[in-house]
Amino acid sequence: MEKEIDLTGLLGDESPSLEFPSGLIGIEEWTKFVVISHPEAGPLKLLQSLEDNRFSLILANPTDIDPAYRARISAPDAEALRYAGDLRLDKADDLDVYCILSVQEEPFKVTANFLGPVVINWAAKLGRQIILADSSYNPRHLVAAVAQKQNGGA
């Protein structure tokens, strides 16, 4: 019997347990996660494995990084998430979309995976990392470049 890990006291507010039936890309063996938010983290969240407390990913809403971010979920991905609504992720009220952030050795080289977002159907308690077909988005989108562009920087 698996023992779920309660990290609420250490990290912040914990979501209900989520099942990722296919795991995440490259780590299919872990399928149980929670999303953890903390007041001091602002819009950032952690996707924490319940099967290995050493593994977590930093998540952000892609539109917080680039307000122009738009994506569509495929019909098979929507079915896997037990979702029957609008396939445009920016119009899908029942789904939350996050990009995975990667922190590099150089702190201002943080990248966001815009091509492979994590999509969560809270009603079904299901999550899935999807690949956006026919998309020009980059899996290593430089976050600082977007902020600089939005601020009219050089």
C-alpha positions in Angstrom: 0.0 0.0 0.0 1.4 3.4 -1.0 1.7 6.1 1.6 0.9 9.5 0.4 3.2 12.3 1.5 1.7 15.4 3.2 3.9 18.4 2.5 1.3 21.0 3.4 3.1 22.2 6.5 6.4 22.6 4.7 5.3 24.0 1.4 1.9 25.5 1.4 -1.6 24.6 0.2 -1.9 21.2 -1.4 -4.4 20.3 -4.1 -6.4 17.0 -4.1 -4.4 14.1 -5.3 -4.2 14.0 -9.1 -3.7 10.9 -11.3 -1.5 11.3 -14.4 -2.3 7.9 -16.0 0.5 8.3 -18.6 2.9 9.9 -16.2 4.9 12.8 -17.5 7.0 12.7 -20.7 10.3 11.0 -19.8 9.0 9.9 -16.3 6.0 7.7 -17.0 6.6 5.6 -13.9 5.3 8.3 -11.5 1.5 8.9 -11.9 0.3 10.5 -8.6 0.9 14.2 -8.0 -0.4 17.2 -6.1 -0.1 20.8 -7.0 1.2 22.9 -4.2 0.9 26.7 -4.0 2.5 29.0 -1.5 1.7 32.7 -0.8 5.4 33.7 -1.1 5.7 31.9 -4.5 3.2 34.2 -6.2 1.8 32.6 -9.4 4.4 29.7 -9.3 3.3 26.3 -8.2 5.0 22.9 -7.6 3.9 19.7 -9.2 4.9 17.3 -6.4 5.2 13.6 -6.9 3.4 11.6 -4.2 5.6 8.6 -5.1 8.9 10.2 -4.6 9.1 13.3 -2.4 12.4 14.3 -4.0 10.7 15.0 -7.3 8.8 18.2 -8.1 8.5 20.6 -11.0 8.0 24.3 -11.0 4.8 25.3 -12.8 3.5 28.6 -14.1 0.4 29.6 -16.1 1.8 30.2 -19.6 -0.3 33.4 -20.1 1.4 34.9 -17.0 4.7 34.6 -19.0 3.3 35.5 -22.4 -0.3 36.8 -22.5 -0.4 35.9 -26.2 0.0 32.2 -25.5 -2.8 30.2 -27.2 -3.1 26.4 -27.6 -5.6 23.7 -28.5 -5.9 20.3 -26.9 -6.3 17.4 -29.2 -9.5 15.3 -29.1 -7.6 12.2 -27.8 -5.9 14.3 -25.1 -9.3 15.8 -24.1 -10.8 12.2 -24.0 -7.9 11.0 -21.8 -8.7 13.9 -19.4 -12.4 13.1 -19.5 -13.0 16.6 -20.9 -15.8 17.4 -23.4 -15.6 21.2 -23.6 -13.9 23.7 -25.9 -10.6 22.5 -27.2 -9.1 25.9 -27.1 -7.2 25.9 -23.8 -7.7 29.6 -23.3 -11.5 29.1 -23.4 -11.6 25.8 -21.4 -13.1 26.9 -18.0 -12.8 23.4 -16.6 -9.1 22.9 -17.3 -6.0 24.5 -15.9 -2.9 24.8 -18.1 0.6 25.1 -16.8 4.1 25.2 -18.4 7.0 23.5 -16.7 9.8 25.9 -15.8 13.5 24.9 -16.0 16.0 26.9 -13.9 19.4 26.9 -15.5 22.8 27.5 -14.0 22.5 31.1 -15.1 19.5 32.4 -13.0 18.1 34.7 -15.8 18.1 31.8 -18.3 14.8 30.3 -16.9 12.9 28.6 -19.7 9.3 27.6 -20.0 8.1 24.5 -21.9 5.4 26.1 -24.1 5.3 23.1 -26.4 4.5 20.5 -23.8 2.1 22.0 -21.2 0.6 20.2 -18.3 -3.2 20.2 -18.4 -5.3 19.4 -15.4 -9.0 18.5 -15.2 -9.8 19.3 -11.6 -13.3 17.8 -11.7 -12.0 14.4 -12.9 -8.7 14.7 -10.8 -6.8 13.9 -13.9 -3.7 15.5 -15.4 -1.8 15.0 -18.6 1.3 16.5 -20.2 0.4 17.1 -23.8 2.4 17.9 -26.9 0.9 20.7 -29.1 0.8 19.4 -32.6 1.3 21.9 -35.4 2.7 24.4 -33.0 5.6 26.8 -33.4 6.0 27.0 -29.6 9.4 26.1 -28.1 10.0 23.6 -25.3 12.8 26.0 -24.0 11.1 29.4 -24.3 13.3 32.0 -22.6 11.2 33.7 -19.9 13.4 36.8 -19.6 13.1 37.5 -23.4 9.3 37.6 -23.1 9.5 40.0 -20.0 11.9 42.2 -21.9 9.7 42.3 -24.9 6.6 43.2 -22.8 8.5 46.0 -21.1 9.7 47.4 -24.4 13.3 46.5 -23.7 16.2 46.1 -26.1 
